[in-house]
Amino acid sequence: MLSLRGPLFFFALFLSSLMGCVFMLAPVLPLMVIAPRMYRWITHRMLATWLTLPPALLELLLGVRVRVWGDWFEPNESSLILMNHRTRLDWMFLWSCLMRRSELTLLKICLKSALKSVPGFGWAMQVGCYLFLSRRWMVDRSHLSNILKFFCHIREPVQILLFPEGTDLTEHTRSRSDEFAEKHSLPKYEFVLHPRTTGFTFMLETLRQGGNLDALHDITVAYPQLIPQTEGHLLAGQFPEEIHFHLQRFPVASVPEDSAGLQIWLQDLWKQKEQRLQEFYCSRPPGFHPDMSQNRTQMGFQQAPDCQRVKSELEAEGRVWMLQAASLLYWSVFCFLSCLSLWLWTTVRFYFLLVAIFFLFQQPITGGVEMMEVACHRLWSREEKVEEKVE
């Protein structure tokens, strides 16, 4: 049976991201040159405003239930978030988790470079200074170095999401992971892929050397029922009934400092993640329903009852509900007024066309809006150094 839920969901995301990019983000782009700190402050909060919309659509309108267990993020801390890549959509579902345990203004995601050119989504992610990877290490190493050093220089908290597995879990990628395991005498995994350590160690060492890393957060995501593997599944209306997240926080001082130690640490972490997921999926009876009674200490995902924890969880859920409701209202009105303006006024249509041309043609020339911001930061840094010498 054909479902309109998927097409309407993607249409709402595309329209809101496109209109938000054109009418909210584009007008503040000149601040990148004349007031970079103000530019970052404004754009981060504009982007966070949009990031509340997908969770609102998923939870309030589509009935997706989100369960979060484990540690919390500390306020205003810089962290590297490590997450298993079960589906191609994990990064979008993570926003529901962060709304409950952190804040969306700090998030940066490592993504495929192909997503950079997508109108609306890709343009906004460029403004958000996300990390786009080509999967060619010699190219990615230089790009990561520039972006990560930029994050360290501006001395602002940042949370960077990295999928150490490099790709989502499928039969094909699992077979490749098994081949890697046989070659290196490692155990074969069923619920995760063996992590790649090169990018992880480079990012951690760069952030630590730059003094902009407080902790690492390991997040394990699991889907008790339906698992939408690709965007096509969501387009067909196949949304997960429930999503579970387990968080574990590691202070950066507790993590090894040498590359060899970091590789072993990450491999051990993924071994624990495999065990946690194995217990999660294998202990659930057929026809499991989330409202049924279950072991509170099961799978490491759930915790024993604690009055203070329960109170914090209830307060977080109430705050999330209000934010999501406000997000639905705001973006509905904003998109309606944006479309109405395009319909009524020629000057607005002309402005829309200019912005679209800018985003389409600046990328091949500059490498993306995020690289323009890095260049502006370098220019301002040089001017500040010259002023200090003169004084």
C-alpha positions as CSV (number, residue, x, y, z in Angstrom):
1,M,0.0,0.0,0.0
2,L,1.4,3.4,-1.0
3,S,2.1,5.7,1.9
4,L,2.4,9.5,1.6
5,R,4.2,9.7,5.0
6,G,7.7,9.3,3.4
7,P,7.3,11.8,0.5
8,L,5.7,14.4,2.8
9,F,8.4,13.9,5.4
10,F,11.2,14.5,2.9
11,F,9.3,17.4,1.2
12,A,9.0,19.1,4.6
13,L,12.7,18.7,5.3
14,F,13.7,19.9,1.8
15,L,11.4,22.9,1.7
16,S,12.3,24.0,5.2
17,S,16.1,23.6,4.7
18,L,16.0,25.4,1.3
19,M,13.9,28.3,2.6
20,G,15.9,28.5,5.8
21,C,19.2,28.6,3.9
22,V,18.0,31.3,1.5
23,F,16.0,33.5,3.9
24,M,17.8,32.9,7.2
25,L,21.4,31.9,6.6
26,A,22.3,33.7,3.3
27,P,21.5,37.2,4.7
28,V,24.1,36.8,7.5
29,L,26.9,35.5,5.2
30,P,28.6,39.0,4.9
31,L,29.2,38.8,8.7
32,M,31.7,36.1,7.9
33,V,34.0,38.8,6.7
34,I,33.3,41.8,8.9
35,A,32.3,40.0,12.2
36,P,33.3,36.3,12.2
37,R,32.5,35.6,15.8
38,M,29.0,37.1,15.5
39,Y,28.6,35.1,12.3
40,R,29.4,31.8,14.0
41,W,27.1,32.6,17.0
42,I,24.1,33.4,14.8
43,T,24.5,30.6,12.2
44,H,25.0,28.0,14.9
45,R,21.7,28.9,16.5
46,M,19.9,29.2,13.2
47,L,21.1,25.7,12.2
48,A,20.1,24.3,15.7
49,T,16.6,25.8,15.1
50,W,16.3,23.7,12.0
51,L,17.8,20.6,13.6
52,T,14.8,20.4,15.9
53,L,12.5,19.9,13.0
54,P,13.3,16.3,11.9
55,P,12.9,15.0,15.5
56,A,9.6,16.9,15.8
57,L,8.3,15.3,12.6
58,L,9.5,11.9,13.5
59,E,8.3,11.9,17.1
60,L,5.2,14.1,17.3
61,L,3.7,13.4,13.8
62,L,5.0,9.9,12.9
63,G,5.0,8.4,16.4
64,V,8.7,7.3,16.5
65,R,9.6,6.6,20.2
66,V,13.1,7.5,21.4
67,R,14.8,5.9,24.4
68,V,18.1,7.3,25.7
69,W,20.2,5.5,28.4
70,G,23.6,6.1,30.0
71,D,25.7,9.2,30.6
72,W,25.0,12.9,29.9
73,F,27.0,15.5,28.1
74,E,28.7,18.1,30.3
75,P,27.7,21.7,29.5
76,N,29.9,23.5,26.9
77,E,32.4,20.7,26.6
78,S,34.2,19.8,23.4
79,S,33.9,16.1,22.5
80,L,34.4,13.5,19.8
81,I,31.3,11.4,19.4
82,L,31.8,7.8,18.2
83,M,28.8,5.9,17.0
84,N,28.1,2.6,15.3
85,H,26.7,3.1,11.7
86,R,23.7,0.7,11.6
87,T,21.9,2.6,8.8
88,R,22.6,5.5,6.5
89,L,20.2,7.6,8.6
90,D,21.8,7.2,12.0
91,W,23.1,10.8,12.0
92,M,19.6,12.2,11.5
93,F,18.1,10.1,14.3
94,L,20.9,11.2,16.6
95,W,19.4,14.7,16.7
96,S,16.6,13.3,18.9
97,C,19.2,11.9,21.3
98,L,21.2,15.1,21.5
99,M,18.0,17.1,22.2
100,R,17.7,15.1,25.4
101,R,21.3,14.9,26.5
102,S,23.1,17.9,25.0
103,E,22.5,20.8,22.7
104,L,22.4,21.0,18.9
105,T,24.4,24.2,18.5
106,L,27.7,22.4,19.0
107,L,27.2,19.5,16.6
108,K,29.4,18.9,13.5
109,I,29.1,15.7,11.4
110,C,31.6,13.9,9.3
111,L,29.8,13.2,6.0
112,K,30.3,12.1,2.4
113,S,31.5,14.9,0.2
114,A,28.7,14.2,-2.3
115,L,26.1,15.6,0.2
116,K,27.8,18.9,0.1
117,S,26.1,19.9,-3.2
118,V,22.6,19.0,-2.3
119,P,20.4,22.2,-2.4
120,G,19.1,23.2,1.0
121,F,20.6,20.4,3.1
122,G,24.1,20.6,1.6
123,W,24.3,24.3,1.5
124,A,23.2,24.6,5.2
125,M,25.8,22.0,6.2
126,Q,28.5,24.0,4.5
127,V,27.5,27.1,6.6
128,G,27.5,24.8,9.6
129,C,31.1,23.9,8.9
130,Y,30.5,20.2,8.7
131,L,33.4,17.9,7.8
132,F,32.9,16.5,4.2
133,L,35.1,13.5,3.4
134,S,36.0,12.1,0.0
135,R,37.3,8.7,1.4
136,R,40.7,9.4,0.0
137,W,43.0,9.7,3.0
138,M,45.6,11.9,1.4
139,V,42.9,14.4,0.5
140,D,40.8,14.0,3.6
141,R,43.9,14.3,5.9
142,S,44.6,17.9,4.7
143,H,41.0,18.9,4.8
144,L,40.5,17.5,8.3
145,S,43.6,19.2,9.5
146,N,42.4,22.6,8.2
147,I,39.0,22.3,9.8
148,L,40.1,20.8,13.1
149,K,42.8,23.4,13.6
150,F,40.2,26.0,12.8
151,F,37.9,24.6,15.6
152,C,40.9,24.7,18.0
153,H,41.9,28.3,17.1
154,I,38.4,29.8,17.6
155,R,38.3,28.3,21.1
156,E,34.7,27.4,21.0
157,P,33.2,24.1,22.2
158,V,32.4,21.7,19.4
159,Q,31.0,18.1,19.2
160,I,32.1,16.2,16.2
161,L,30.3,13.0,15.2
162,L,32.5,10.3,13.6
163,F,31.4,6.9,12.3
164,P,34.7,4.9,12.7
165,E,33.2,2.0,10.7
166,G,33.2,4.3,7.7
167,T,30.0,2.9,6.2
168,D,26.6,1.5,7.3
169,L,26.0,-2.1,8.2
170,T,24.8,-4.3,5.3
171,E,25.5,-7.9,4.1
172,H,28.1,-6.6,1.7
173,T,29.9,-4.5,4.3
174,R,29.7,-7.2,6.9
175,S,31.4,-9.7,4.5
176,R,34.2,-7.2,3.9
177,S,34.5,-6.7,7.6
178,D,34.8,-10.5,8.1
179,E,37.6,-10.6,5.5
180,F,39.4,-7.9,7.4
181,A,38.9,-9.9,10.6
182,E,40.3,-13.1,9.1
183,K,43.3,-11.3,7.7
184,H,44.2,-9.7,11.1
185,S,43.1,-12.6,13.3
186,L,40.2,-10.6,14.8
187,P,36.8,-11.8,15.9
188,K,34.0,-11.6,13.4
189,Y,31.1,-9.3,14.3
190,E,27.4,-9.6,13.5
191,F,26.0,-6.2,14.7
192,V,28.9,-3.9,14.0
193,L,31.8,-3.5,11.5
194,H,35.4,-3.4,12.5
195,P,36.3,0.3,13.0
196,R,38.9,2.1,11.0
197,T,41.4,3.7,13.3
198,T,43.4,6.0,11.0
199,G,40.9,8.9,10.9
200,F,39.9,8.4,14.5
201,T,43.5,8.7,15.9
202,F,44.3,11.6,13.6
203,M,41.2,13.6,14.7
204,L,41.7,12.9,18.4
205,E,45.4,13.7,18.4
206,T,44.8,17.0,16.4
207,L,42.0,18.1,18.7
208,R,44.0,17.2,21.8
209,Q,47.1,18.9,20.7
210,G,45.0,22.0,19.9
211,G,43.6,22.0,23.4
212,N,40.0,21.6,22.3
213,L,38.9,18.2,23.5
214,D,37.4,17.4,26.9
215,A,35.8,14.0,26.4
216,L,34.8,11.2,24.1
217,H,31.3,10.0,23.9
218,D,30.5,6.5,22.7
219,I,27.0,6.2,21.4
220,T,25.4,2.8,20.5
221,V,22.2,3.0,18.4
222,A,19.8,0.1,18.1
223,Y,16.4,-0.4,16.4
224,P,14.1,-2.9,18.2
225,Q,11.7,-3.4,15.3
226,L,11.8,-1.9,11.8
227,I,15.3,-0.8,10.6
228,P,15.2,1.7,7.7
229,Q,18.5,1.1,6.0
230,T,18.4,3.8,3.4
231,E,16.6,7.0,2.5
232,G,14.5,4.9,0.1
233,H,13.0,3.0,3.1
234,L,11.9,6.3,4.6
235,L,10.6,7.5,1.3
236,A,8.4,4.4,1.2
237,G,7.0,5.3,4.6
238,Q,9.0,2.7,6.6
239,F,9.9,4.6,9.8
240,P,11.4,2.9,12.9
241,E,8.8,2.4,15.6
242,E,11.5,2.9,18.3
243,I,15.1,4.0,18.5
244,H,17.4,3.2,21.5
245,F,20.6,5.1,22.3
246,H,23.2,4.1,24.9
247,L,25.7,6.8,25.9
248,Q,29.1,6.4,27.6
249,R,31.4,9.3,28.4
250,F,35.2,9.0,28.6
251,P,37.2,12.0,29.9
252,V,40.0,12.7,27.4
253,A,42.6,12.1,30.2
254,S,41.4,8.5,30.5
255,V,42.1,7.7,26.8
256,P,45.6,6.6,25.7
257,E,47.9,9.2,24.2
258,D,49.9,7.2,21.6
259,S,48.5,6.0,18.3
260,A,49.0,2.3,19.0
261,G,47.2,2.6,22.3
262,L,44.3,4.5,20.7
263,Q,43.9,1.8,18.1
264,I,43.6,-0.9,20.8
265,W,41.3,1.3,22.8
266,L,38.9,1.8,19.9
267,Q,39.0,-1.9,19.0
268,D,38.1,-2.8,22.6
269,L,35.3,-0.3,22.6
270,W,33.8,-1.9,19.5
271,K,34.1,-5.3,21.0
272,Q,32.0,-4.1,23.9
273,K,29.6,-2.5,21.5
274,E,29.1,-5.8,19.7
275,Q,28.4,-7.6,23.0
276,R,25.9,-4.9,24.0
277,L,24.0,-5.1,20.7
278,Q,24.1,-8.9,20.8
279,E,22.4,-8.9,24.2
280,F,20.0,-6.2,23.0
281,Y,18.7,-8.0,19.9
282,C,19.0,-11.7,21.0
283,S,17.3,-11.2,24.4
284,R,14.1,-9.8,22.9
285,P,11.3,-12.3,22.3
286,P,9.4,-12.4,19.0
287,G,6.7,-9.9,18.8
288,F,8.4,-7.7,21.5
289,H,6.5,-4.5,22.2
290,P,8.2,-1.6,24.0
291,D,5.4,-1.2,26.5
292,M,5.9,-4.8,27.8
293,S,7.8,-5.2,31.1
294,Q,11.5,-5.8,30.7
295,N,14.6,-6.1,32.7
296,R,15.7,-2.6,33.8
297,T,19.4,-3.5,33.7
298,Q,19.2,-5.4,30.4
299,M,21.7,-4.8,27.6
300,G,23.5,-1.9,29.3
301,F,20.9,0.2,27.6
302,Q,18.6,0.5,30.6
303,Q,19.5,1.4,34.2
304,A,18.1,0.6,37.6
305,P,15.4,3.1,38.8
306,D,16.8,6.2,40.5
307,C,14.6,9.0,41.6
308,Q,16.9,11.8,40.6
309,R,17.5,10.2,37.2
310,V,13.8,9.7,36.6
311,K,13.2,13.3,37.5
312,S,15.9,14.5,35.1
313,E,14.5,12.3,32.4
314,L,11.0,13.6,32.8
315,E,12.2,17.2,32.8
316,A,14.2,16.5,29.6
317,E,11.2,14.9,27.9
318,G,9.0,17.9,28.8
319,R,11.5,20.3,27.5
320,V,12.0,18.3,24.3
321,W,8.2,18.1,23.7
322,M,7.9,21.9,24.0
323,L,10.9,22.5,21.7
324,Q,9.5,20.1,19.1
325,A,6.0,21.6,19.2
326,A,7.5,25.1,18.8
327,S,9.7,23.9,15.9
328,L,6.7,22.5,14.1
329,L,4.8,25.8,14.5
330,Y,7.7,28.0,13.6
331,W,8.8,26.2,10.4
332,S,5.2,25.8,9.2
333,V,4.6,29.5,9.5
334,F,8.1,30.4,8.1
335,C,7.8,28.1,5.0
336,F,4.3,29.4,4.3
337,L,5.4,33.1,4.5
338,S,8.5,32.3,2.4
339,C,6.5,30.6,-0.4
340,L,3.9,33.4,-0.2
341,S,6.7,36.0,-0.7
342,L,8.1,34.2,-3.7
343,W,4.6,34.1,-5.2
344,L,3.9,37.8,-4.6
345,W,7.1,39.7,-5.2
346,T,9.5,39.7,-8.1
347,T,12.3,41.1,-6.0
348,V,12.1,38.2,-3.7
349,R,12.3,35.8,-6.6
350,F,15.3,37.6,-8.0
351,Y,17.0,37.4,-4.5
352,F,16.2,33.7,-4.4
353,L,17.8,33.2,-7.8
354,L,21.0,35.1,-6.7
355,V,21.4,33.1,-3.6
356,A,21.0,29.8,-5.5
357,I,23.6,30.9,-8.1
358,F,26.0,31.9,-5.3
359,F,25.7,28.5,-3.6
360,L,26.0,26.6,-6.9
361,F,29.1,28.4,-8.2
362,Q,31.0,29.2,-5.0
363,Q,31.8,25.6,-4.2
364,P,34.0,24.8,-7.3
365,I,35.8,28.0,-6.7
366,T,36.3,28.2,-3.0
367,G,35.7,24.6,-1.9
368,G,32.6,25.5,0.1
369,V,31.3,28.1,2.5
370,E,33.1,26.4,5.4
371,M,36.5,26.9,3.6
372,M,35.6,30.5,3.0
373,E,35.0,30.9,6.8
374,V,38.4,29.2,7.5
375,A,40.1,31.7,5.1
376,C,38.3,34.7,6.8
377,H,39.5,33.4,10.2
378,R,43.1,33.2,8.9
379,L,42.8,36.8,7.6
380,W,41.5,38.1,10.9
381,S,44.2,36.2,12.8
382,R,46.9,37.8,10.8
383,E,45.5,41.2,11.3
384,E,45.2,40.7,15.0
385,K,48.9,39.5,15.1
386,V,50.0,42.6,13.2
387,E,48.1,44.9,15.6
388,E,49.7,43.2,18.6
389,K,53.2,43.7,17.1
390,V,52.4,47.4,16.4
391,E,51.3,47.9,20.0
